[in-house]
Amino acid sequence: MRKPNYDKFPSTKVEGKLWRGWESICGQLASEAASVIAVDFYPGVHEQEIFDALNTIPGYTVVNVASLMKSEEEVRRMTDYFMTDDVLFGHVAPFSLGDFFDMEKVAAFKAENRGNVILAGTGAAIAAPEDAVLVYADMARWEIQMRFRRHEVHGIGVDNSADPVSIQYKRGYFIDWRVADRYKDGLFTKVAYWLDTNAAQDPKMIESSTFMAGIEKTARKPFRVVPFFDPAPWGGQWMKDVCDLDRSKENYGWCFDCVPEENSLLFNIDGVLFEIPSVDLVLLRSRELLGEPVEGRFGKDFPIRFDFLDTIGGGNLSLQVHPTTQFVHDNFGIAYTQDESYYLLDADEDAVVYIGLKEGVDKEQMIEDLRAAQRGEIVFDAEKYVNKMPAKKHDHFLIPGGTIHCSGAGGMVLEISSTPNIFTFKLWDWQRLGLDGKPRPINVERGSKVIDWGRDTAYVNKHLRNHVVPTAQGEGWKEESTGLHPNEPIEVRRTYFNCATPHNTGRSVNVFNLAEGEQVTVSSPTGAFEPFEVHYAETFIVPACVEDYIITPSGPSEGKDCITLKAYVRF
């Protein structure tokens, strides 16, 4: 096994001023001598911590703007349709943050002369005058999810902190995060200071100029987002060694190494790491990052997702299917579905992937068996209906929406997919409980509506399993297409190389993983950015605006054979 050199906290060096600790931060805000300071919150901050700090600033009255919102009953009534009664899935809400406020209360508040005031809370800028000093307390979604699990935070206008984690996440995904991102997208040019409270009781603050300098620098060079790791009922042991994780944990199933809607970016300011949601970069620099054709198709959504599924020393994932684009559009208000693929970064000798249906399957009987298994009446015989195929290192299985599939035990999968990331219809979970000790939700009825019954053994072998086409070569390198399926918007290219190898973004954001080799360096032929070092298994992003770049084996890999996987959007 390799000596771990995986960087779990990648950052971009940025010049600027940083204040750390509440005393320093509050002292700087007091020095503004503004009549109104507005401290706006992304939903999910520890509100009481911030209010306690703001109340130490002398000469100001602190007002919680939650008092200007509609009642919780009104907010729940407004959002009920989008929450639905399903334990997992809702419908994307179209609201603006102003819809959560009682605008008569806001108007009356603005008409009063209150002296020096600090307005604080989600939507503080709505009630603030134009000349207020605006501070924005941002928050990364992964940290919000950790706080959901600890029942520490609430949604916009509702106290749902005691709800099950799945319900809190659903409100965030379908309502709160959509609303908050739309609102934040209109504030970027107005914010004077950005506040990082992702680490409790260790706040940091930077000026807008420092924030924008970090965004601008990141948008024009290769970069990595901050990976996060999570256990799973089926989780394995491979990532503990390769990614240098806590060996005392029972397992790690997931690593999300490129999900910009949930990951963070770190700015290194004089040795101090300042954390922002990486979605800020997508919102602010979508054209430079994604490329004009990709932005034209997906808007301010980052359409490519890379993550790890570790079942080495673990178990099978659930047998599952992802919906078709039409189904997610009609049922959830999402524009595109989660087409995906499994790339085997590593595999035990007996590793397998379940994919596609066997020839001549009786679909009515299969669905009835799944229903009976869900009721606990039988053990579902997956191998009677689904192909169980050997999986070896560097195999690539394509999984367009509608394809029944499951990563079996013994595999280290790099999952390459389009971004919508919660629309998995589990059909069978091998009589297994979730980490909470309860059965995980099964979606046989939804799944039965989207299974493509034509994705059988012959189809899998012809179209979905190691569909490799040579595309280009030069001295010391060769490139080939390994997918994805024609139905999917993403193309994947695998490059074998032992020397400096040219690349071009082709007007699309490029997402890479170093699938073989200890280390490579990404450089600009014109010196447009500083050389960027990448290690084995790390995922990195090359913005579309970079255009030409070079990847070269370096350090312990100099002159040695390496492999990269590159994904980009077809158009």
N, C-alpha and C positions, 0 to 999 in steps of 0.2 A: 504494500500500500504506500502511496506517495506521502511524503512529508507535507502536512497541510501548509499551503500558502494562499489559500482562498481569503480574499479581503472581505470581511463582513461589514466594514464601515467605510465604503469608498466615499471620497469627498472631492470637492473642487476648491482650490485655494482662491480666496477673494480678499482684496484689500478693502478695508473699511473700519468703522468704529463699532464696537460691541459693548453693551452694558450687561453685566451679569449680576443676578441677585436682585431681590425686590427693593432693597435700600437704594442701590445705584439706579435702577430703572425709575423708581418713583421720584428720586431726586432730579433726574433728567426731565421727566414730565413736568414737575413743578417749575423748573427753570424756563419752560415755555411761556409761563405767565399768561396763558390763554384764559379767556372767560369761560370757554367750553372745551372740554377734552372728551372725545368720544372713543371709548374702548370697545370695539366690536368683537364678538366672539364667533368663531366657527363652532357649531354645535358639537359638544363632546369635550370641551375644556372643563377643568375643575373650577367651576364658577366661584365657589366660596373662597378658594385660595386667592383668586384675583381680586374679589371684593374686599377681602381682609387687607390686602396690600394697598389698594387704592384709598381705603379709609384712613391710611396713615399720612396721606398728603395733606398738609395743613391748608386751611382757607377754602376748601372745596366741600360741597355737598355731593355725595355719591347717590345717583338715582339708578335703580334697576329698571331698564326699559321693558322688562317682562310685565311691568305694571301697565304698560300701554298696549299690550296684546289683547286679542280676543280671549274670551274665557276658554278654559280647557275643553269644556263641553262643546263650544262652537268649533274649536279646532278639530276635535275628534269627529264631529258631524261633517265637517268640510272634507276630511281626509279618509273617512270610512270606506268610500267606494274604492280608493286606490290601495288601501290596506287589504281589503277582501277578508274572507274568513279562513283562508288557507294558511297553514302553518309556515310555509316557505315563500310562496310567490304572491306578488301584488301586481299593480299596474303603475307604470311610470306617471308621476303627477306633473301637471303643467303649471303649478303655482309659481308666483313670485313671492319673495319674502314679505312684501307689503300686504299680501293677502292674509297674513297671520296677525296683522295689527288692526286695532280699532282706530281708524284714521281720525275719527272725531276726538278721541283722547289725545292722539298725536298733535292735532291742530291746536287743541286747548293748551297742551303742554308748551308748544312752541310760542304761544301768545303770552305766556307768563314771563315775567322778569325775575329770575331766580338768583342772580349774582353768579358767582363762580360755581360751575357745575361740572361734575364728571358723569357722563352718561355711559352706562356699561351694560353689556349683554348682547345677545344675538340680535342684530338689526339696529344697533345704537346709532349708526349713521342716518337712519331713516328719520330719527327724531332730532338730529343735530343740525345746527345752522351750517351754512356753506363754509364759514370761516373757522369752524371747529378744528382743533388738532386731532387728526384721526389716527388711532392706533388699532392694528388688527391682530388679534390673537388667533393664529392659524393652528391647524391640528391635522396630523396625518391619520388617515383612515385606519391603518393597522393599530395604532395606539388607541383610537376610539373603540375598536373591537375588543381590545384587552380590557378597556374600562367597562364595556358592555358585560363582559364575563364576570367582572367584579361588582356589577350593578352600582356603578359610581356616577353615571351621567344620565341625562334625559334628552328627549327629542325637542324639536322646536314647538313651543307652546303646550307641551304635554309632559306630565311626570310619568314616564314609562320605565323608570329605572328598575322596578321590581319585575318587569315582564321577562319571560324566557328570552335567552340570548337570540334565538332565531327570530323572535318577533321584533326585538330591538333592531337587529340587523336589517330586517325587512323594511322597517320604517326608514332607516337610514338610506338603504339602497334605492327604494322606490320614491321616497319623498324628500327627506331632510337633506341628503347630500346633493340631490339635483337642485333643490331650491337654493342651498347655500353656495354652490358653485356658480350658479347663474348670478346670484347677488354679488359674490366676490369678484366675478369677472368685470363687473361695472365699477369696482372700487380701486383697482390697481393703481390708477393715476392719481387717486385722492389720498392714499395712505401715506402718512408721514413716518410712521414707525411700524415695524413688524415684530411681533412678540411670539417667542417660542416657549410654550409651557408643556411640551411633550414629556419632559421629565419633571415629575411633581417636585415642587419646592426648589427647583433649579432653573428659574426663568432666565431668558436671554432676550435682548432686544437689539435690533439694528435699525439704521435709518433706511428710508426708501431707496436712496442712491446706492447703498451697499447691496440691498436686495436685488435691485435691477441690474447691477453689475454682475452679480452671481448668475442671474437668469441669462443675461446676454452672453456671458462667457460659456456657460453650459450648452446653450443652444447652437454653438458654432464649433463644437469639438466632440470627439467620442466621450461618452460618460457612462457611469453605472448608477442605477438607483440602489437604495439600501435594501438588501434582501431580508426577508423575514422567514422564520422557520416555525413549524407547528407540528405537533404529534397528530396521529390518526389511528383509528382502530386497526388499520392494516399496516401501519408504519414500519419502517425498516431501520437498518443500522449503518448503511453506506455513508450517509451524509455526516454522521458523527466524526468519522475519520477524515474524509475529504474536505469538509467545511469547518473542521475543528470546533465541533459543538460539544455541549455538556454531556460527557459520557455517562453521568448518573441518571439521565432521563431514560425512560423506558424505550422510546423510539422517537424518530422524526419521520413523518410521512410526506410533508409538504415543504418545499422552498419556493417562495414567490420571488423570483429574481428579475422579473420585468412585467409588472402590472402597475403602470404609472398612476392609475386611479387610486391605488391603495398604498403604493410604496412611498418612500421619502427621498428627498435630496438632502445632502449635507454640504454646507458651505464651511470651509475651514478658514476661520478669521483669527489670525495670530495664534493658531494652535487650539482654538476653541471651536467645537463643532456646533453649528447652528442648523436646526432641522426645519425643513418646510415640506409640505406635500408635493410630490413630483408632478401632480396634476396642475400645479401653478405654472410650470413650464409649458405644458400642453395648452393651457388657456392663453398664456401670454405670447407664445412664439409658435403657434400651431403651423404656420406656413413654413417657417425656417426648419422646424423639427420634422414635420410629416412630409413636406413637399406639396407643391400646389395641387397636383392631381389627386393626391391622397386626401388633403384637406377638403378639396371640392367634393369628394365622395363621402367622407366620414365626418366632416366638420371638425369640431374640437374634441374628438374621441381618438384615443391612441388605439389603433386597431389590431396590434400584434401583442400576444401574450406568450411569455416563456415561463415555465415553472417546472419543478422537479417532483416526481412521484417515486418515493423510495420504498420498494417492497423486498429488498435484499435482507433476508432475516425477518421478513414480515409476512403478510398474507395477501390474498387477492383483494383488489378493489371491489366495489359493488359492480354487479352486472348492470349496465346502464345504457341510455341512449340520449342523445341531444336532439332538441326539436329542430324542425325545418324553419327557415326564415319566415315563411308565411305564418306558421304557428306562433312564433314569438311576437310577431307584429300584431296579430289579431288578439292574442291573449294577454300580452304583457306590455305592449306599447314600445317594444324594442325594435330597432331598425334592421338588425342582422343577428344571426345566430352564432353559437359557439361551434363552428367547424374546428376540428383539431387533428393532431397526429401524435403518435408515440415514436420518439426516437430513442433507441436503447444506447445510453451512454455506457452502460455496463450491464452484465447479466451473469447469473449463475448458470451452470451447465444445463439445469433442468428448467430454466425460465420459460414462461409461456405468455402469450397474449390471446385472449378470447376476442374474436372479431368476426362479424358476419354470421349468417345463418347457414346451417347445413342444407344440402340439396333436398328438396321435396318436403320441407317442414310443414306440418299441419298447423297453420297459424292460429286457428281457433283453439286447438288443443293446447298449444303453447301458452296462450293468454289465460286459458282456464287453469292450467297448472300454476302459472304465476300468481293468479288470484288465490288459489288454494294454498299456495306456500305463504302468501301474505297473511292468510287467516290462520296459519300454523297447522294446517291439516296434513301437509306433505312437505318433504324436502325437495326443492326444485332440482331437477336433473339437468343442469346447465349443459353438460356434454351431449345430451340427447338432441339438443336444438342448436347449439352455438359451436362454431369452429374453435378448437383449442390448438393453437399453432405454436411450434417452437420459436423462441425469440433469442437471438444472439446479439452480441455487441455490434453496434452500428447498423442494425436492422432499422427500417423505417416503415411504420404502418400508418396509413392515411385513414382518417375517420371523419368523413363528411357527416353533417347532420342527418339523422335518420339511421345511422349504422349502429347496430348493437355491438357493445365492446366492453372490455375490462382488462386492465393490466393484471396479470397473474403474479404470484409470489416469485421472488428471485430476480426481479428486474429493477434497474435504475433508469427511469424514464425521464427524458427531457420532453415535456409536453409543449408542443408548438401549436398555437391556436389563435383564432380571432378572440377579441377581448371579452364579450359578455360572459361572466364567469360564475353565475349561480344556476344556470338553466340545465341542470343534470337531472334526468328522470331516472331514479334508481328503480330497478326492476326486481332485483334479488340481492340480498346482502349476506348470504352464506350463514344464516342463523346467528348473526353476530349483533352485539350491542355496540352502541356508540360509546365515546369516552365518558359520557354522563351516565352510563349504565342503563340507558333506555334504547329501545329499537330506533334506528334511524328511519326517517320518513321514506316510504316507498310510494312510487308513482306509476303503478301498473296502468291505470286508466289513461293518464296522459301519454305514457309511453306507447301504449297500443295504438294511439292516434298518429304517431310520427314514425314508427318503425318502417323502414323501407324493406319490404319483403323480397325485393329483387337483389339485395346485397347478400348473395349466397356465396358458397365456396368458390365457384368458378369466377364470380365477379371479384371477390377478394384477391384471388391469385393473379388475375389479369390487371386489376386497376389499383389495388390498395396495399399490396405487399411488395416492398422494395422495388418501386416503380422508378428505376434509375435510367436517366438519359444523359449521355455525355454532352457537354455544352461548350467547353473551351479548354485550351491548354497552352502552356508555354514552357520554357526551360525551367525545370524544377517544380512545376505545379500543374495540376489539372483540376477542372471543375465539372460537376455533374448536377443535374436536377434530380432531386429525390421527391418532388411533390410541390405543392399539395394537389389534391384532387381538382379537376376542372371546375367543380361546383364551388370551390373555396377561393377566396380572394387573395390568398397568400401563396407565394412561391418560395421554395426552399432550395438553396444551392449548397452542396457540400464541396469543399475545396481541400485537396491533399497538396501539401507544399513543404519544401525544406529550404526555401529562400525567399527573398523579398517578392511579394505577390501583389499585383495591381488590382484595385477595386474601384468601382464608381457607384455612387448611390442610385443612379438612374432615376432621379426625381422622386424617390420614395425613401422614407426612413428605413434604415437597415438595422436589424437586430441580430446579434451574433451570440454564439456560444463556442468557447474553445473546447472542442470535444476530444481532442488528443493533443498532448504536448504540455510541457511544464509552464512555458511562458512565451508570449509573443508581444511585439510592440507595434502599435498602430501609429503611423506617422503621415504627415502631409508632404507631398512632393514639392510644395511651394513654401513650407514652413508656416502654414496658416494656423497651426495649433502645436502645442508642445507634444512630444512623443508620449503616448499613452500606453501603459503597461497592463497586460491582461494575463491572468493565471488560469490554470486548468479548471474547467467547469464553470468559470465565471461567464455571466451574460453581460453584454455591453451593447450600447445603442450608438449608432452613427447618424446624426441628423442629416436630412436630405440635402441641406445647404452646403455640406462639406464637399460634396461631389467627388473629386479624386482623392484616394488615400491608398496607403500601402500597409500590408500586414507582413511582418517579418519574424521568424523564430528568433528568440533572443535569450540572453542569460543561459540557463542550463539546457535550453532547447536550440541554441544556435547551431545551424547546419543539420538539425535533426528533423524527422518527419513529424508534421503536425496536421490536424484536421480542424477546420472551422465549419460550423453550420450558420448560414446566413438566410434570414427571412426578410421578405419585402412584399409590398402590395403590388399585385398585377394590375395593369390598366392598359 
